[in-house]
Structure formats: C-alpha cells, structure tokens
Amino acid sequence: MVENPERAFELIKRNTQEIVDEGELRELLTKERVSAYWGTAPTGRVHTGYLIPMAKIADFLDVGVHFKILLANIHALLDDLKSPFELLEHRTEYYRQIVIGLLEGLGVDISKLEFVTGTDFELSEKYSLELLKLSSVTTFNRSKRAGAEVVRQKDDAKLGSFIYPLMQSLDVPHLGCDIAFGGIDQRGIYMLSREILPTIGYDKPICVFNPLLPGLSGGKMSASDTGSKIDCLDTPKQIKKKINKSYCPEKEIEGNGVLAMVKNVIFPFLERREEIFLIDRPEKFGGPIEYSAYDQLEEAFVAGDLHPADLKQGTSKYVSLILEKVRERFESRQELLQNAYPESE
C-alpha cells in the first residue's frame, strides 16, 4: 500500500520523460493496492542504459508499489529472431541475473520484486484467444506504426514484428498491473494499448516513460557500436577508458550521456545511501570537489567550473561501484554467459 500518495507521485515522476496521464496516476496512488511492471526482451548483452529503468524501479518499490519484471522471452523470438529459440532459455536467465545484480548494486531490496517469464502465461488458452481478438480490431499499419521504435522492421518484415505490439499490450492486464513502465521508445506500443485494451474489457494502463541514455559517442546508443555503450560486465578499467573517450563537451548538456547517467542513476543511488557526489581531484588541480544535488553539479558544469575530465572521473568511479554486484554474480556464471552468447554469435 502507498502510504503517502503525493510523495509517491513526485518520486515516481522524477527524471521521467512523460506520464500518460498524471491525473490517472494521482488517483491510482490513493488506492489500496497499486501494481506496475517493466518488461525486457532477452536479446543482446545488457549495457548501462538499463540502469535508468532500474533506478526508477527502485523508486516504485520505495513508495510501496507492487512491482513485476517481465522477462519477455517470446518477444525476443518474435523480433526478427534477435534471440534464436535455442538460446532463449540461457539468455532469459542471463537477463535475470544481470537485473538482480544491477538492482543490488543500486541498493534495492529485491525481496519485494517479482520476476515473471513470458512463457509462464503467454501460452495460455485465455491469452491466445484475447490475442486473436486484439488482432481482429487492429490494422496492420496501426501495429506497424506502434512498434516502429521497438521492433526491427525490414522491407519484408516477419509477421512476429506485428504480433509483438499486441502481445505487449495484452501483457499488462495478464500481469495484473495498473502501470506500464518503459523507455520513451515504448510509447507507440503503450498508446496502442490504451486504444485497444478497452475493446476487450480491460482498463487503459497508466504509462510511465523514462528517457533513453544517450550513447557515449553522442546521439542514440547503438547496439552495433560497442564504443557507444558500457557492457554491464565491463571491468573498472574498461569503464574508465570508455567514459574518458565519451562525448562530453565543455558546458554542453544536450546529448551528454555522462550527465544523463549522473542525473538519472548516480544521484538517486547516492540519495538512497545518504551520500554526496565526490570527485577525488588531486590537490595540484584544486583538490576534491563535492556536490550534494544534481542541479548544483549541472550548474557548475554549464558555468565551466566543473571540467569534463573531472566529471568523467567521478562518473567512472560510481558506475564501477554500481556494477560491482553484477561482476560478482558472474564470477561463478561464466558458463551461463558462454551459453547465452556463444562466440559464434
């Protein structure tokens, strides 16, 4: 149960890009039980962009929302075979272990969290019938438009790409959730959900969207550009090297992935630990710098009082600290990693 609806609303809203809609969320938070979910298809290796939704999941849990994480393995298959069927089981478990490590690294109590796998419920008779009902009221072009930012759509796209948005819509009520949480790239699918779910008797889901983490090289993070992202299993040395080479022009905020990480992940993490952002700068360059709030740090950066090199140093330290739990989990799970991503892949 949410004890303080107004505080809960403000905490859920912080660092989000959009909520559809805020009035519905405020009303929902006054109810006895509130539930939300976030889904991920186990496809490629997980990078630090996932830390942004993990930080928001921490907020949901902190205010008393019952939260589920969907490991959407069937979706991974439908999205142009991004995960071949024979690798699904291994990749699903890899994602589970990575997510647990990320949340532990952020200091989240995962005992309140529920993991669900797509094959746990998406193959049931009721789900299948309702999926067919949704397909009968949704045009091909509407489904294509809804999934354009999420699924791979080639000139001769496979049918699974257009079933995908309908299944993602149906997942919300079948998980028993009031809130669908996801990246802003999911907006098209969840707006479709709000249109079509009432046609088969379900309520519109409330949608909460987080911003996407810009790539380290500037602009959108690319799955094919390894230099644009930090793998969650990168070593501290690799993390430092990648962040040192990242796009972080002096005094500029737009497209700055380093600042986005500091704002959306590191400061909420430090707040939970009741700590400040500390940059261990050598005395010859002015000595250590401390920031107690993100706005204070951003103001100093824009004014030129915080140099990009110093910002990168502090960011590298905290990202390495947060990812430490992930690296620890995989010290004894190298076989899982190899099975999920064979060298041939």
C-alpha positions as a Markdown table, in Angstrom:
| # | Residue | x | y | z |
|---|---|---|---|---|
| 1 | Met | 0.0 | 0.0 | 0.0 |
| 2 | Val | 1.2 | 3.5 | -0.9 |
| 3 | Glu | 1.5 | 5.4 | 2.4 |
| 4 | Asn | 2.0 | 8.9 | 1.1 |
| 5 | Pro | 0.3 | 9.3 | -2.4 |
| 6 | Glu | 1.7 | 12.8 | -3.0 |
| 7 | Arg | 5.3 | 11.9 | -2.1 |
| 8 | Ala | 4.9 | 8.7 | -4.2 |
| 9 | Phe | 3.7 | 10.7 | -7.2 |
| 10 | Glu | 6.7 | 13.1 | -7.0 |
| 11 | Leu | 9.2 | 10.2 | -6.6 |
| 12 | Ile | 7.7 | 8.2 | -9.5 |
| 13 | Lys | 7.6 | 11.4 | -11.7 |
| 14 | Arg | 11.2 | 12.5 | -11.1 |
| 15 | Asn | 13.5 | 12.0 | -14.0 |
| 16 | Thr | 10.7 | 10.6 | -16.2 |
| 17 | Gln | 10.1 | 12.0 | -19.7 |
| 18 | Glu | 6.3 | 11.6 | -19.8 |
| 19 | Ile | 3.4 | 10.1 | -17.8 |
| 20 | Val | 0.1 | 9.3 | -19.5 |
| 21 | Asp | -1.6 | 10.6 | -17.7 |
| 22 | Glu | -0.7 | 12.3 | -14.4 |
| 23 | Gly | -4.2 | 12.7 | -13.2 |
| 24 | Glu | -4.9 | 9.0 | -13.6 |
| 25 | Leu | -1.6 | 8.2 | -11.7 |
| 26 | Arg | -2.5 | 10.5 | -8.8 |
| 27 | Glu | -5.9 | 8.9 | -8.5 |
| 28 | Leu | -4.4 | 5.3 | -8.7 |
| 29 | Leu | -1.9 | 6.1 | -5.9 |
| 30 | Thr | -4.8 | 6.6 | -3.5 |
| 31 | Lys | -6.0 | 3.0 | -4.0 |
| 32 | Glu | -5.3 | 0.2 | -1.5 |
| 33 | Arg | -3.1 | -1.8 | -3.9 |
| 34 | Val | -1.0 | -0.4 | -6.8 |
| 35 | Ser | 0.9 | -2.6 | -9.2 |
| 36 | Ala | 3.4 | -1.9 | -12.0 |
| 37 | Tyr | 5.6 | -3.8 | -14.4 |
| 38 | Trp | 8.6 | -3.3 | -16.7 |
| 39 | Gly | 9.4 | -5.7 | -19.4 |
| 40 | Thr | 12.6 | -6.6 | -21.3 |
| 41 | Ala | 13.2 | -8.9 | -24.2 |
| 42 | Pro | 16.3 | -11.0 | -23.6 |
| 43 | Thr | 18.2 | -10.3 | -26.8 |
| 44 | Gly | 21.6 | -8.6 | -26.9 |
| 45 | Arg | 24.0 | -8.2 | -23.9 |
| 46 | Val | 22.9 | -5.7 | -21.3 |
| 47 | His | 24.5 | -2.3 | -21.1 |
| 48 | Thr | 24.4 | 0.6 | -18.7 |
| 49 | Gly | 21.4 | 2.1 | -20.4 |
| 50 | Tyr | 19.4 | -0.4 | -18.3 |
| 51 | Leu | 20.5 | 1.5 | -15.2 |
| 52 | Ile | 18.0 | 4.2 | -15.9 |
| 53 | Pro | 14.9 | 2.0 | -15.6 |
| 54 | Met | 16.5 | 0.1 | -12.7 |
| 55 | Ala | 16.8 | 3.4 | -10.8 |
| 56 | Lys | 13.1 | 4.2 | -11.5 |
| 57 | Ile | 12.1 | 0.6 | -10.4 |
| 58 | Ala | 13.8 | 1.4 | -7.1 |
| 59 | Asp | 11.5 | 4.5 | -6.8 |
| 60 | Phe | 8.4 | 2.4 | -7.4 |
| 61 | Leu | 9.5 | -0.1 | -4.8 |
| 62 | Asp | 10.4 | 2.6 | -2.3 |
| 63 | Val | 6.9 | 4.1 | -2.3 |
| 64 | Gly | 5.2 | 0.7 | -1.9 |
| 65 | Val | 4.1 | -0.2 | -5.4 |
| 66 | His | 4.0 | -3.9 | -6.1 |
| 67 | Phe | 6.4 | -4.4 | -9.0 |
| 68 | Lys | 6.9 | -7.1 | -11.5 |
| 69 | Ile | 9.7 | -7.6 | -14.1 |
| 70 | Leu | 8.7 | -9.4 | -17.2 |
| 71 | Leu | 11.5 | -11.4 | -19.0 |
| 72 | Ala | 9.7 | -11.3 | -22.3 |
| 73 | Asn | 11.3 | -14.3 | -24.0 |
| 74 | Ile | 8.7 | -14.9 | -26.6 |
| 75 | His | 9.0 | -11.2 | -27.7 |
| 76 | Ala | 12.8 | -11.8 | -28.2 |
| 77 | Leu | 11.9 | -14.5 | -30.6 |
| 78 | Leu | 9.3 | -12.5 | -32.5 |
| 79 | Asp | 11.5 | -9.5 | -33.0 |
| 80 | Asp | 13.2 | -10.8 | -36.2 |
| 81 | Leu | 14.8 | -13.7 | -34.3 |
| 82 | Lys | 17.0 | -11.4 | -32.3 |
| 83 | Ser | 17.3 | -14.4 | -29.9 |
| 84 | Pro | 17.1 | -17.7 | -31.7 |
| 85 | Phe | 14.8 | -20.2 | -30.0 |
| 86 | Glu | 17.7 | -22.5 | -28.9 |
| 87 | Leu | 19.3 | -19.6 | -27.0 |
| 88 | Leu | 16.2 | -18.3 | -25.3 |
| 89 | Glu | 16.5 | -20.2 | -22.0 |
| 90 | His | 20.1 | -19.2 | -21.5 |
| 91 | Arg | 19.6 | -15.5 | -22.4 |
| 92 | Thr | 16.5 | -15.3 | -20.2 |
| 93 | Glu | 18.5 | -16.5 | -17.2 |
| 94 | Tyr | 21.4 | -14.2 | -18.1 |
| 95 | Tyr | 19.0 | -11.2 | -18.1 |
| 96 | Arg | 17.5 | -12.3 | -14.7 |
| 97 | Gln | 21.0 | -12.4 | -13.2 |
| 98 | Ile | 22.1 | -9.1 | -14.7 |
| 99 | Val | 18.9 | -7.3 | -13.5 |
| 100 | Ile | 19.3 | -8.7 | -10.0 |
| 101 | Gly | 22.9 | -7.5 | -9.9 |
| 102 | Leu | 22.0 | -4.0 | -11.2 |
| 103 | Leu | 19.3 | -3.6 | -8.5 |
| 104 | Glu | 21.5 | -5.0 | -5.8 |
| 105 | Gly | 24.2 | -2.5 | -7.0 |
| 106 | Leu | 21.7 | 0.3 | -6.6 |
| 107 | Gly | 20.9 | -0.8 | -3.1 |
| 108 | Val | 17.4 | -2.0 | -3.9 |
| 109 | Asp | 15.6 | -4.6 | -1.7 |
| 110 | Ile | 14.7 | -7.2 | -4.3 |
| 111 | Ser | 12.7 | -9.3 | -1.9 |
| 112 | Lys | 9.7 | -7.1 | -2.8 |
| 113 | Leu | 10.2 | -7.8 | -6.5 |
| 114 | Glu | 8.5 | -10.5 | -8.7 |
| 115 | Phe | 10.1 | -11.9 | -11.8 |
| 116 | Val | 7.8 | -13.3 | -14.5 |
| 117 | Thr | 8.8 | -15.0 | -17.7 |
| 118 | Gly | 6.7 | -14.6 | -20.9 |
| 119 | Thr | 6.2 | -18.3 | -21.4 |
| 120 | Asp | 4.7 | -18.5 | -17.8 |
| 121 | Phe | 1.4 | -17.0 | -19.1 |
| 122 | Glu | 1.6 | -16.0 | -22.7 |
| 123 | Leu | 0.8 | -19.6 | -24.0 |
| 124 | Ser | -2.4 | -20.0 | -22.0 |
| 125 | Glu | -5.8 | -20.5 | -23.8 |
| 126 | Lys | -7.3 | -17.2 | -22.5 |
| 127 | Tyr | -4.2 | -15.2 | -23.6 |
| 128 | Ser | -4.3 | -16.8 | -27.0 |
| 129 | Leu | -8.0 | -16.1 | -27.5 |
| 130 | Glu | -7.6 | -12.5 | -26.4 |
| 131 | Leu | -4.6 | -12.0 | -28.7 |
| 132 | Leu | -6.8 | -13.1 | -31.6 |
| 133 | Lys | -9.5 | -10.7 | -30.5 |
| 134 | Leu | -7.0 | -7.8 | -30.5 |
| 135 | Ser | -5.7 | -8.8 | -33.9 |
| 136 | Ser | -9.3 | -8.6 | -35.2 |
| 137 | Val | -9.6 | -4.9 | -34.2 |
| 138 | Thr | -6.1 | -3.7 | -35.0 |
| 139 | Thr | -5.0 | -2.8 | -38.5 |
| 140 | Phe | -1.6 | -3.9 | -39.9 |
| 141 | Asn | -0.5 | -0.3 | -40.3 |
| 142 | Arg | -1.5 | 0.6 | -36.8 |
| 143 | Ser | 0.5 | -2.2 | -35.3 |
| 144 | Lys | 3.5 | -1.4 | -37.6 |
| 145 | Arg | 3.4 | 2.3 | -36.5 |
| 146 | Ala | 3.1 | 1.3 | -32.8 |
| 147 | Gly | 6.2 | -0.9 | -32.9 |
| 148 | Ala | 8.4 | 1.2 | -35.2 |
| 149 | Glu | 10.7 | 2.4 | -32.4 |
| 150 | Val | 11.0 | -1.1 | -30.8 |
| 151 | Val | 11.0 | -4.0 | -33.2 |
| 152 | Arg | 13.1 | -4.5 | -36.3 |
| 153 | Gln | 11.0 | -3.7 | -39.4 |
| 154 | Lys | 12.6 | -4.6 | -42.7 |
| 155 | Asp | 11.0 | -4.2 | -46.2 |
| 156 | Asp | 9.9 | -7.8 | -46.0 |
| 157 | Ala | 9.4 | -7.9 | -42.2 |
| 158 | Lys | 8.3 | -11.1 | -40.5 |
| 159 | Leu | 4.8 | -11.4 | -39.1 |
| 160 | Gly | 6.1 | -11.6 | -35.5 |
| 161 | Ser | 7.1 | -7.9 | -35.6 |
| 162 | Phe | 3.4 | -7.0 | -35.9 |
| 163 | Ile | 2.2 | -9.5 | -33.3 |
| 164 | Tyr | 4.7 | -8.1 | -30.8 |
| 165 | Pro | 2.8 | -4.9 | -30.0 |
| 166 | Leu | -0.4 | -6.7 | -29.5 |
| 167 | Met | 1.2 | -9.1 | -27.0 |
| 168 | Gln | 3.0 | -6.3 | -25.2 |
| 169 | Ser | -0.4 | -4.6 | -24.8 |
| 170 | Leu | -2.0 | -7.8 | -23.5 |
| 171 | Asp | 0.8 | -8.5 | -21.1 |
| 172 | Val | -0.4 | -5.5 | -18.9 |
| 173 | Pro | -3.7 | -6.9 | -17.8 |
| 174 | His | -2.5 | -10.5 | -17.7 |
| 175 | Leu | 0.2 | -9.5 | -15.3 |
| 176 | Gly | -2.5 | -7.8 | -13.2 |
| 177 | Cys | -0.8 | -4.4 | -13.4 |
| 178 | Asp | -2.2 | -0.9 | -13.4 |
| 179 | Ile | 1.0 | 0.8 | -14.6 |
| 180 | Ala | 3.2 | 0.0 | -17.7 |
| 181 | Phe | 6.7 | 1.4 | -17.2 |
| 182 | Gly | 9.2 | 1.6 | -20.0 |
| 183 | Gly | 11.5 | 3.7 | -22.1 |
| 184 | Ile | 10.1 | 6.5 | -24.2 |
| 185 | Asp | 10.8 | 4.3 | -27.3 |
| 186 | Gln | 7.9 | 2.1 | -26.0 |
| 187 | Arg | 5.4 | 5.0 | -26.2 |
| 188 | Gly | 3.9 | 3.9 | -29.5 |
| 189 | Ile | 3.1 | 0.4 | -28.2 |
| 190 | Tyr | 1.6 | 1.6 | -25.0 |
| 191 | Met | -0.6 | 4.3 | -26.7 |
| 192 | Leu | -1.9 | 1.4 | -28.8 |
| 193 | Ser | -2.6 | -0.5 | -25.6 |
| 194 | Arg | -4.7 | 2.4 | -24.3 |
| 195 | Glu | -6.7 | 2.3 | -27.5 |
| 196 | Ile | -7.3 | -1.4 | -27.9 |
| 197 | Leu | -7.4 | -3.0 | -24.4 |
| 198 | Pro | -10.8 | -1.4 | -23.6 |
| 199 | Thr | -12.3 | -3.1 | -26.7 |
| 200 | Ile | -11.9 | -6.5 | -24.9 |
| 201 | Gly | -13.0 | -5.2 | -21.5 |
| 202 | Tyr | -9.8 | -4.1 | -19.9 |
| 203 | Asp | -8.9 | -0.7 | -18.4 |
| 204 | Lys | -6.4 | 1.6 | -20.1 |
| 205 | Pro | -3.0 | 1.2 | -18.5 |
| 206 | Ile | -1.3 | 4.2 | -16.9 |
| 207 | Cys | 2.1 | 4.7 | -18.7 |
| 208 | Val | 5.3 | 6.0 | -17.2 |
| 209 | Phe | 8.2 | 6.6 | -19.6 |
| 210 | Asn | 11.9 | 7.1 | -18.7 |
| 211 | Pro | 14.3 | 8.9 | -21.1 |
| 212 | Leu | 16.8 | 6.9 | -23.0 |
| 213 | Leu | 20.5 | 7.1 | -22.1 |
| 214 | Pro | 22.5 | 8.8 | -24.9 |
| 215 | Gly | 25.3 | 6.9 | -26.4 |
| 216 | Leu | 28.8 | 7.6 | -25.1 |
| 217 | Ser | 29.8 | 8.8 | -28.6 |
| 218 | Gly | 26.8 | 11.2 | -28.7 |
| 219 | Gly | 23.3 | 10.7 | -30.0 |
| 220 | Lys | 21.3 | 7.5 | -29.7 |
| 221 | Met | 23.0 | 4.5 | -28.2 |
| 222 | Ser | 23.7 | 1.9 | -30.9 |
| 223 | Ala | 23.7 | -1.9 | -30.5 |
| 224 | Ser | 26.3 | -2.2 | -33.2 |
| 225 | Asp | 28.7 | 0.4 | -31.9 |
| 226 | Thr | 30.4 | -1.1 | -28.9 |
| 227 | Gly | 32.1 | 2.2 | -28.2 |
| 228 | Ser | 28.7 | 3.9 | -27.6 |
| 229 | Lys | 27.9 | 1.8 | -24.5 |
| 230 | Ile | 29.3 | 0.2 | -21.4 |
| 231 | Asp | 28.6 | -3.5 | -21.0 |
| 232 | Cys | 27.4 | -4.4 | -17.5 |
| 233 | Leu | 30.3 | -6.9 | -17.2 |
| 234 | Asp | 33.0 | -4.4 | -18.2 |
| 235 | Thr | 35.9 | -4.1 | -15.8 |
| 236 | Pro | 36.5 | -0.8 | -13.9 |
| 237 | Lys | 39.5 | -0.2 | -16.3 |
| 238 | Gln | 37.3 | -0.7 | -19.4 |
| 239 | Ile | 34.6 | 1.5 | -17.9 |
| 240 | Lys | 37.1 | 4.3 | -17.2 |
| 241 | Lys | 38.5 | 4.0 | -20.7 |
| 242 | Lys | 35.1 | 4.2 | -22.4 |
| 243 | Ile | 33.9 | 7.2 | -20.3 |
| 244 | Asn | 37.2 | 9.0 | -20.8 |
| 245 | Lys | 36.6 | 8.8 | -24.6 |
| 246 | Ser | 32.9 | 9.7 | -24.3 |
| 247 | Tyr | 31.1 | 12.7 | -25.8 |
| 248 | Cys | 31.1 | 15.3 | -23.0 |
| 249 | Pro | 31.8 | 18.8 | -24.5 |
| 250 | Glu | 32.6 | 21.5 | -22.0 |
| 251 | Lys | 29.5 | 23.4 | -20.8 |
| 252 | Glu | 27.1 | 21.4 | -23.0 |
| 253 | Ile | 24.1 | 19.4 | -21.7 |
| 254 | Glu | 22.4 | 18.3 | -24.9 |
| 255 | Gly | 23.2 | 14.7 | -25.8 |
| 256 | Asn | 25.6 | 14.4 | -23.0 |
| 257 | Gly | 25.4 | 10.8 | -21.9 |
| 258 | Val | 27.8 | 11.3 | -18.9 |
| 259 | Leu | 25.5 | 14.0 | -17.4 |
| 260 | Ala | 22.4 | 11.8 | -18.1 |
| 261 | Met | 24.0 | 8.9 | -16.2 |
| 262 | Val | 24.8 | 11.2 | -13.3 |
| 263 | Lys | 21.3 | 12.7 | -13.1 |
| 264 | Asn | 19.2 | 9.6 | -13.6 |
| 265 | Val | 21.2 | 7.0 | -11.9 |
| 266 | Ile | 24.1 | 8.2 | -9.7 |
| 267 | Phe | 22.3 | 10.9 | -7.7 |
| 268 | Pro | 19.3 | 8.7 | -6.9 |
| 269 | Phe | 21.8 | 6.0 | -5.9 |
| 270 | Leu | 23.7 | 8.4 | -3.6 |
| 271 | Glu | 20.5 | 9.8 | -2.2 |
| 272 | Arg | 19.5 | 6.2 | -1.1 |
| 273 | Arg | 22.9 | 5.9 | 0.6 |
| 274 | Glu | 22.7 | 9.4 | 2.1 |
| 275 | Glu | 26.0 | 10.3 | 0.4 |
| 276 | Ile | 27.2 | 13.1 | -1.8 |
| 277 | Phe | 28.9 | 13.1 | -5.2 |
| 278 | Leu | 32.6 | 13.3 | -4.6 |
| 279 | Ile | 35.3 | 13.8 | -7.2 |
| 280 | Asp | 38.8 | 12.9 | -5.9 |
| 281 | Arg | 40.7 | 15.6 | -7.8 |
| 282 | Pro | 44.4 | 16.0 | -7.0 |
| 283 | Glu | 45.4 | 19.0 | -4.9 |
| 284 | Lys | 47.5 | 20.4 | -7.7 |
| 285 | Phe | 44.3 | 20.8 | -9.8 |
| 286 | Gly | 42.3 | 22.3 | -6.9 |
| 287 | Gly | 41.6 | 19.3 | -4.6 |
| 288 | Pro | 38.4 | 17.2 | -4.2 |
| 289 | Ile | 35.0 | 18.5 | -5.3 |
| 290 | Glu | 31.7 | 17.7 | -3.7 |
| 291 | Tyr | 28.1 | 18.1 | -4.9 |
| 292 | Ser | 25.0 | 17.4 | -2.8 |
| 293 | Ala | 22.5 | 17.7 | -5.6 |
| 294 | Tyr | 22.4 | 17.2 | -9.4 |
| 295 | Asp | 21.3 | 20.7 | -10.1 |
| 296 | Gln | 24.3 | 22.1 | -8.3 |
| 297 | Leu | 26.6 | 19.8 | -10.3 |
| 298 | Glu | 24.9 | 20.8 | -13.6 |
| 299 | Glu | 25.1 | 24.5 | -12.8 |
| 300 | Ala | 28.8 | 24.2 | -12.1 |
| 301 | Phe | 29.4 | 22.2 | -15.4 |
| 302 | Val | 27.5 | 24.8 | -17.5 |
| 303 | Ala | 29.4 | 27.6 | -15.9 |
| 304 | Gly | 32.7 | 25.9 | -16.7 |
| 305 | Asp | 33.6 | 25.4 | -13.0 |
| 306 | Leu | 33.4 | 21.6 | -13.4 |
| 307 | His | 35.7 | 20.3 | -16.2 |
| 308 | Pro | 34.6 | 17.3 | -18.3 |
| 309 | Ala | 37.7 | 15.4 | -17.3 |
| 310 | Asp | 36.8 | 15.7 | -13.6 |
| 311 | Leu | 33.1 | 14.8 | -14.3 |
| 312 | Lys | 34.2 | 11.7 | -16.2 |
| 313 | Gln | 36.5 | 10.7 | -13.3 |
| 314 | Gly | 33.7 | 10.9 | -10.8 |
| 315 | Thr | 31.2 | 9.2 | -13.0 |
| 316 | Ser | 33.6 | 6.3 | -13.8 |
| 317 | Lys | 34.1 | 5.7 | -10.1 |
| 318 | Tyr | 30.3 | 5.4 | -9.3 |
| 319 | Val | 29.4 | 3.4 | -12.4 |
| 320 | Ser | 32.1 | 0.9 | -11.5 |
| 321 | Leu | 30.8 | 0.7 | -7.9 |
| 322 | Ile | 27.2 | 0.1 | -9.0 |
| 323 | Leu | 28.3 | -2.6 | -11.5 |
| 324 | Glu | 30.4 | -4.4 | -8.9 |
| 325 | Lys | 27.5 | -6.6 | -7.8 |
| 326 | Val | 26.9 | -7.7 | -11.4 |
| 327 | Arg | 30.6 | -8.7 | -11.9 |
| 328 | Glu | 30.5 | -10.6 | -8.6 |
| 329 | Arg | 27.4 | -12.6 | -9.8 |
| 330 | Phe | 29.1 | -13.6 | -13.0 |
| 331 | Glu | 32.3 | -14.8 | -11.4 |
| 332 | Ser | 30.6 | -18.1 | -10.9 |
| 333 | Arg | 28.3 | -17.9 | -14.0 |
| 334 | Gln | 30.8 | -17.8 | -16.9 |
| 335 | Glu | 29.2 | -20.9 | -18.4 |
| 336 | Leu | 25.8 | -19.2 | -18.5 |
| 337 | Leu | 27.4 | -16.2 | -20.3 |
| 338 | Gln | 29.0 | -18.5 | -22.8 |
| 339 | Asn | 25.8 | -20.4 | -23.4 |
| 340 | Ala | 23.8 | -17.2 | -23.8 |
| 341 | Tyr | 26.2 | -15.6 | -26.2 |
| 342 | Pro | 28.4 | -18.3 | -27.9 |
| 343 | Glu | 31.5 | -17.0 | -29.7 |
| 344 | Ser | 29.8 | -17.7 | -33.0 |
| 345 | Glu | 27.2 | -15.1 | -32.0 |
